[in-house]
Amino acid sequence: MIKKTLQCAACVLMAIVVFFGAPNQAVCGQEPELKFGVLPVLQALPLFVAQDKGMFRAHGVSVQLAPFNTASEKDIALSTGAIDGYFGDLVTPIVLKGNGRDVIIVAANYDTRSDRRMFAILAKPGSHYKSLSDLADTPVAVSSNSVVHFLTETLLEQSGVPHEKISFFEAKNIGMRMQMLLSGQVEAAALPEPLVTAALAKGAKFLSDDAGLATSQTVLVFSGAFARAHPDLVKAFLKAVGEAAAFVNVSPDSVRSVMVEHVRLPEPLKQNYPTPRFPQLAPPDKTALETISKWLSERKVIPGPVEFGQIVDGSFLQ
């Protein structure tokens, strides 16, 4: 089993290097092209807009957005130098840093305020569940050791479910998780938007979401070595992303085509799903980061907690 796992990891690494090329190097003193990993999710929209509207070029940055389907693929690519940075949730960079990788979080680009959510816990269509407190001893489908796992556990505990009565069902594939919920194979599941909206339209029952929780943030992460070698490049990159976020907020309808092209939206939602609004780029919430870090340490995902100052560098926003 260990041999097969190592072989699979080697295959993934080889595929990443072949697809994205060798690690970046500056030529003749010029800044290198910045390779930045992205996922096809709503919270990454400003990155796609900055590319589509020429904002990176306007700030003097040559950027290649490298698409990935899973966080694990991004982590491997960053660790091997195939990409210079990536977009993700708070969990993945903490795991990398906690296990000895040289990564830094330079900004948070999205959070969940009272008027927006990133994840929700839903019950299967036709179920008797009315609130999270009804899920005591009922497995909830999640992806283990992920941000959705952390959020689900947090919401269940806040609703009064004793820790020993919280149960999970492993379902890493998000699309499969949604289908299992809608078909009644699982009683409840935690899903991200826009799948929450799609599942509700098909009869799933809403129980709770993460609106208002600081822990639901997406962040922009760089290899520490790359950021230290090219600080001006990272700063220009962030200025372009910030400009794109402001553009999305002011002209949401004008970026729908970009959203439909790059974000995984169920077909019925492509024409009417609301465009997200984005906050100003800022460092991530310290309490949220250290709470997640402690949770990962307690679960032995990392050997010990990662402190805020060890992984966050807000100087690139200046």
Secondary structure, 3 states (H helix, E strand, C coil): CHHHHHHHHHHHHHHHHHHHCCCCCCCCCCCCCEEEEECCCHHHHHHHHHHHCCHHHHCCCCEEEEECCCHHHHHHHHHHCCCCEEEEECHHHHHHHHCCCCEEEEEEEEECCCCCCCEEEEECCCCCCCCHHHHCCCEEEECCCCHHHHHHHHHHHHCCCCHHHCEEEECCCHHHHHHHHHCCCCCEEEEECCHHHHHHHCCCEEEEECCCCCCCEEEEEEEHHHHHHCHHHHHHHHHHHHHHHHHHHHCHHHHHHHHHHHCCCCHHHCCCCCCCCCCCCECCCHHHHHHHHHHHHHCCCCCCCCCHHHHECHHHHC
